[in-house]
Amino acid sequence: MPANFKPSSHFVEVQTVEQFEAMLAVGRPMLVDFHGERCGPCEQLRPTLHELADRYVNRVTVAGVDVGKVRDLAVQYQVRSLPAVLIFANGKLSERIGGVKPAELYASILDKLTAQEK
């Protein structure tokens, strides 16, 4: 992680399945990062996700799920490799992206989703 990394106060770390389901029920687009504690690529992706959380505040919920702590969600969404970014629209899974990708890829998907809401 870069030395100048500053966590976003808008990034939500999911603690329970119930919390996740409540967030989905709101209907706002969600970008959810499934990550693990000892996952190097997951750590590489973290600054990008926090940047997106700040960029899309009040338009997209950007969240993380530690698969070691909330395993049931990883099983439910068939997460088999980390990191895995799942994007939800209207409470339903719409995109699945594996590995570390550039911020622009995630942003282009989120831009389309937020444009549809207007």
ZIKAVEN-V668671 format. One record per backbone hydrogen bond with DSSP energy under -1.0 kcal/mol. NH is the residue of the N-H (numbers start at 1). CO is the residue of the C=O. If there is no record, write none. Layout:
# ZIKAVEN-V668671
nh=NH co=CO
nh=NH co=CO
This chain:
# ZIKAVEN-V668671
nh=5 co=2
nh=12 co=62
nh=14 co=64
nh=20 co=16
nh=21 co=17
nh=22 co=18
nh=23 co=19
nh=24 co=20
nh=25 co=21
nh=27 co=24
nh=30 co=88
nh=31 co=61
nh=32 co=86
nh=33 co=63
nh=34 co=84
nh=35 co=65
nh=39 co=36
nh=43 co=39
nh=44 co=40
nh=45 co=41
nh=46 co=42
nh=49 co=45
nh=50 co=46
nh=51 co=47
nh=52 co=48
nh=53 co=49
nh=54 co=50
nh=55 co=51
nh=56 co=52
nh=59 co=56
nh=60 co=56
nh=61 co=29
nh=63 co=31
nh=64 co=12
nh=65 co=33
nh=67 co=35
nh=69 co=66
nh=70 co=66
nh=73 co=70
nh=74 co=70
nh=75 co=71
nh=76 co=72
nh=77 co=73
nh=78 co=75
nh=79 co=74
nh=84 co=34
nh=85 co=97
nh=86 co=32
nh=87 co=95
nh=88 co=30
nh=89 co=92
nh=92 co=89
nh=94 co=87
nh=95 co=87
nh=97 co=85
nh=99 co=83
nh=105 co=102
nh=106 co=102
nh=107 co=103
nh=108 co=104
nh=109 co=105
nh=110 co=106
nh=111 co=107
nh=112 co=108
nh=113 co=109
nh=114 co=110
nh=115 co=111
nh=116 co=112
